[in-house]
Amino acid sequence: MTDESGEDAKLVAVPHTKLSKEYDHINDVNDLPELLKAQIHSFL
């Protein structure tokens, strides 16, 4: 993301497979469901 101060990297973390298999297929932010991306968009 880029704002008036310049480049600002963001990190989205998901639980490890040992804790929850729900996000086991997530390897990239583009793998997240559209609804979840929309819900967190204001934080990016």
N, C-alpha and C positions, 0 to 999 in steps of 0.2 A: 504494500500500500504506500502511496505517496501523498504527503500533505504539504502544508506551507513550509515545514522544516526539512523536507526532503523524504528520502526513502525510510520506511518504517516497517520492518519485518514483523509478521504475526505468526503465532504458533497455536495450533489447535491440537490438543492432546486427547487421546481416547484410552480407556482402560486396557491393560494387558489382557491377552487371551485367557490367562489363568483366572482373572477376576470376572470377566464377562466376554462371552463369545459374540455378543450383539454387534460389536464393531470389528470383528475379526477380519472382515473384507476391506476395511478402510486403510488405504496406503497413501492417499493423497486427499487434499481438501475437496477435489472434484468427485471423490467417491462418496461424500456425505450426501444424505437425502436432501432434496431440494427444500423441503420444509425446514429442516434443521439449519441449512445455510441461510434461509430467510430469517429465521429466529435470531441468529447470531450476527447478522449483517451489520446491525447498528454498533456492534463492538469492534468491527474491523475497520 
